[in-house]
Amino acid sequence: MDTQQTVGDPAVEPIAGAAAGGILLRLGGSRYAVGMADVAEVAGVPAVTRIPGTPGWLSGVANWRGRILPVLDLRLLLATPTVPLATSARLVVLTRGDVVVGVLAEAVPGVHDGTLDDATPAPATVSGDAGSLVCGQLTDRHGPFAVLDVGAVLALRDRVGRRRHD
């Protein structure tokens, strides 16, 4: 996968069979997926400017195509280990309607060709913030992965003004 691809960009060839599938992300050493329809771009991690007084999971903002893009580090909300991001890290830009956020990922190892709609419910042991962000789980030849609820991820912007330092 190129370091930067934009959905709908005529210079980027569609990924065969991935239209109904999703992008796989590595967060805290675990695998997660987000629906392909919600991914605007996968790119290298840009310079991120921290905003004082915001929760730790809001890494800051970045310039994305001339727009201010909130950049989230979901590892803190998913209660997964946070290690410094390596050069393999990627920014996955999620969009739905007019809401756009960037999600930091340790890596983007590929795509899931099948539908994410077949996910089984998340285990009852997933609770708190992780429980609200994970909508199910699937298994492929590399093992299990969780499916992120993109709507819940995008709704995190509503928490910034209400709660400080989550």
SVG drawing of the C-alpha trace seen along z (x, -y; Angstrom):
<svg xmlns="http://www.w3.org/2000/svg" viewBox="-24 -25 34 44">
<polyline fill="none" stroke="black" stroke-width="0.4" points="0.0,0.0 1.3,-3.5 2.1,-5.7 -0.7,-8.0 -3.9,-7.0 -7.1,-9.0 -10.5,-7.4 -11.9,-8.7 -8.6,-10.0 -8.4,-8.8 -4.7,-8.3 -5.3,-5.6 -6.5,-2.2 -9.3,-0.7 -8.4,2.2 -10.0,5.3 -12.7,6.8 -12.3,4.2 -15.3,2.0 -17.5,3.9 -14.5,4.8 -12.4,2.7 -8.9,1.4 -7.0,3.3 -5.2,1.2 -2.7,2.2 -3.5,0.4 -1.6,1.4 -0.5,4.7 -4.0,5.8 -5.8,5.7 -8.9,3.6 -10.9,2.9 -12.8,-0.1 -15.2,0.0 -13.7,-0.9 -16.6,-3.3 -15.6,-5.5 -11.9,-5.8 -11.0,-8.9 -7.2,-8.4 -4.3,-6.4 -1.1,-8.5 2.1,-8.9 1.7,-10.6 1.9,-14.4 3.1,-16.9 0.6,-17.0 0.1,-20.1 -1.1,-19.3 -3.9,-21.4 -3.5,-22.2 -6.4,-21.1 -7.7,-18.4 -8.0,-14.7 -5.0,-12.5 -6.7,-10.5 -6.9,-13.7 -3.3,-13.8 -3.9,-17.3 -4.6,-18.7 -2.8,-18.5 -3.1,-20.2 -4.9,-17.9 -5.4,-19.3 -5.7,-22.8 -8.2,-21.8 -7.7,-21.4 -7.9,-17.7 -8.4,-16.4 -6.0,-13.5 -7.1,-10.7 -5.0,-8.1 -7.6,-5.4 -5.1,-3.2 -5.8,-5.2 -9.5,-4.6 -9.1,-1.0 -6.9,-0.4 -4.1,1.1 -0.4,0.5 0.9,-2.7 4.4,-2.5 6.1,-5.3 5.0,-5.3 7.5,-3.9 8.0,-4.9 5.4,-2.2 2.7,-4.3 -0.1,-5.7 -2.8,-8.3 -6.2,-6.8 -8.6,-9.6 -12.2,-8.7 -15.1,-10.6 -18.9,-10.3 -20.9,-13.2 -19.1,-16.4 -17.3,-14.9 -13.6,-14.1 -11.0,-12.8 -7.6,-11.2 -6.8,-8.1 -3.2,-7.2 -2.4,-3.5 0.9,-1.7 0.6,-0.1 -2.0,0.6 -1.2,4.2 -3.8,4.5 -7.5,4.9 -10.2,7.4 -11.9,8.4 -15.1,9.8 -18.0,7.8 -17.6,6.3 -21.4,6.7 -20.9,10.4 -19.1,9.5 -20.1,11.3 -20.9,9.1 -17.9,7.9 -17.2,10.1 -18.9,9.1 -15.4,8.5 -15.0,5.4 -16.3,2.6 -16.0,-1.2 -14.7,-3.3 -13.5,-0.2 -17.0,1.3 -18.5,-1.8 -15.9,-1.9 -15.9,1.8 -19.0,3.1 -17.9,6.7 -15.2,9.1 -14.2,11.3 -11.5,13.8 -9.4,14.2 -6.5,16.4 -4.2,14.3 -6.6,14.6 -9.2,12.4 -9.7,8.7 -12.2,6.2 -14.4,4.0 -14.5,0.4 -17.7,-1.5 -16.8,-4.5 -19.9,-6.4 -18.7,-6.1 -15.2,-7.2 -16.5,-10.3 -18.8,-11.1 -15.7,-11.5 -15.5,-15.1 -18.6,-15.8 -16.7,-14.7 -13.8,-17.2 -15.8,-20.2 -17.5,-18.4 -14.7,-16.3 -11.1,-17.2 -8.1,-14.9 -9.9,-11.5"/>
</svg>
